[in-house]
């Protein structure tokens, strides 16, 4: 008898989502990640839950429809983490024609069972707040709705839910070898702490290692994928308001400018082919220049490379070969299930995007269930993620009530905590009744009580785990404060 029904390799959004779905069906699940949750691509996205407006131009109608439907699901599942966001699309006659944009937006409004978000409309940008940061020549445009998300926290919430449903989550644990033997997968695990290699058995394996999926693990078949790097930068906030911009570029790509934290603007993304270790991907000087130039076509005043406060890059494992432009490669996904008489089920996840992770996981479990039997049916489409179980998915009311309950916590801090933890904010604050009860203060509203919670309940082991994945406080704390956080973990 195997130790586990399913072993999931990879702690990104797809791996965590599959582990959650499988555990909720009653399977015994082990998830192994060689680093931290969302260490790589899943914390390096554009932080959006969206259908992908530009994918309509590539005739990827099935992907857009599925992503738009998933946008609605996630709005209900995690209203504290997934927030509606209005996008302004400035128009210029020398780019896509007006009729084509209107047609695309009409399709976008009606393809995905939109319920909570307002429809698109034409907007006047000649004066007024929407046109304020733009060049004087920009007179009109369009507006439509999508959503933003804290990508790495989305991964953590899926892992928490998986754990609470019985999954074994092992971080900083690499798969050293795997072999089908006596009717089970026999897998060697190597903990990063230097402990002895452990051996576990599983009935099925899911390979969800993202951009590393093309590499071979013992007998696993190498997959043909295309690695594409996407880079982002942040700069001091470019405009007032909580709306975003989607900017058409001369190369027919689009660039997002998104409000980020309280005082930043997030700008991205690039699409360039990548070779090498995905874990070493960096935003290059050329990437920064490209993003600045794209913004400067539309914004006045523009931005300079020296304005950049933070940059990051992630590598996306996309379907397709090396032909054509990297930006045109599909963001769809494929599930490859290998199962023969001499080898047990091995499901490999290729491609995908954050917005469709839940549906990908649901389809993955459908494939596995047909191979190994047992398990319950689909369940995640109506289930809240941890902290998202609020009446009518009404975060605004929840936030108002939470501020009233914790009037002794600074408003900026309680707002951040409410977004991060939702209805589980009480587990962070505990029995504290005044600010001193939260323990040592580390800056920007980070207290010892939160660090303790993240260590006990969210697998945080270092300052980076807290400051760059379970939060983005790394952009707000100075070097001395960051060192104090790391000392706390030492």
C-alpha positions, 0 to 999 in steps of 0.5 A: 500500500502506498504512503500517498495517493498523489504526490505533487511536485512543485509549490507554485499556483498549479501545484498548490491548486492541485494539492488542494483539489485532491485533498478536498476529494479525500485523496491522501496528498503530499506536496513537495517544493524545493524552495518556498511556496510561490518562489518563482513564476507564481510570485512574478506575475502582473498580479492580475486575474483577467481574461486576457483582452489581447488574446482575442486578437490571437483567436484564443476564444476558449482560453479567454472564455474560461479565464473570464469565468474563472475571474467570477469564481475567484471573486467569490472565493477570495474577495479579500484577495481578488479585487475589481480593477477598472482599466483605461485603454487610451486610443491612438488612430495610428494603432488598432482601429476604434471599431476593432477595440469596441468589438473586442470589448463587447466580446470581453463583456459577454463571454464570461458570465460577467455578474459583478463587474461593470461593462466597458464604455468609451471615456473622454480623456481630454481633461478630468482625472482619467486623462490627468497623467496622459499626454495632451494629445490623448483625447479619448479611450475606453474603459473595462473591468478585470481584477488584481490579486496578490499572486503569491498569497493566492498560492499560500491560501491554496496550500493552507486549504490543502493542509487543512484538508489533510495534505502533507506540505513539505517545503525546501524538499527536492525530489532526488529520484523516482522509480515505478516499482512493485505497483507504486512510485518510489520517490527519494526526497532530499530536504534542504536542511541536510537531513537524510534522504527520505523515501516515500511511495505514491500511486500517482505523481503530478509534475507541476514544476513550472518552467523546470517542466522540460527537465528530466527527473530520472525516467520522466519524459522531457517536455518540449516547451518555450520559456518566455521571460516577463519583467516588471518594474515599480516606480513611485505612484504616477497618478491619483486614483485606483484605476489602471491603464493598459497601453498599446505599444508600437510592436502591438504588445500591451503594457499594464500600469497598475496601482500597487501598494499605497504609493507605487505603480506596477508596470509590465510586462515584457515577452522575451525568450529565455535560456538558462536556470529559470530561478536566475531570471532577472529584469535587465537594463533592456527590459527596464528601458523597454517598459519606460519607453512604452509608458513614455509614449502615453504618459506626461511626464514620463519615467526614467530607469533611475525612477525604478524602485523595484524590478522582478522577472519570472519565466513562463513555461508556454506551449509551442515551439521557437517559431514566431514572436514570444508574445504570440505564444499561447497562455493555454495549458496542457495536461499530459498523462502517461500511464502504461503497464510498466509505469504508473500515472505521471501527470505533467502540467505544461503552460497555464496562467494564474487566472485559470489555475483552479480549472486546471486543477479540476481537470487534472483531478478528473484525469487522475481520478480516471486512472487511480479511482476513488475520490469525490467529484468536483467541488472547488467552484463554490468553495471559499479560500481561507479567509474568503468566507464572508457574506455575499463575498462583500469585502467592503462591508467586512473591511468596515466592520473590521476597522470598527472592531480594531479601532486601536490598530492604525487604519493602514495596517488593519486594511493590509491585514484584512486584505491578506487574511480576510476573516482569519485576521483574528488568528493573527491578532489573537487576544491582543487588545492594544497595540503593545499586545502585538509585540515588537514592531518592525516597521510599516505595520509589521508586528511580532504577532504576525511573524509568529502567525506566519511561522506557525501557520504559513511555513515562513522560515525567513525574512524573504518568505515574509517580506516578498511572498506572504506580503510585499513589505520588502518594498516599504521596510528599510534595510535595518528593519529587514535585518531585524526581521531576519534576526527574528527568524535566526 
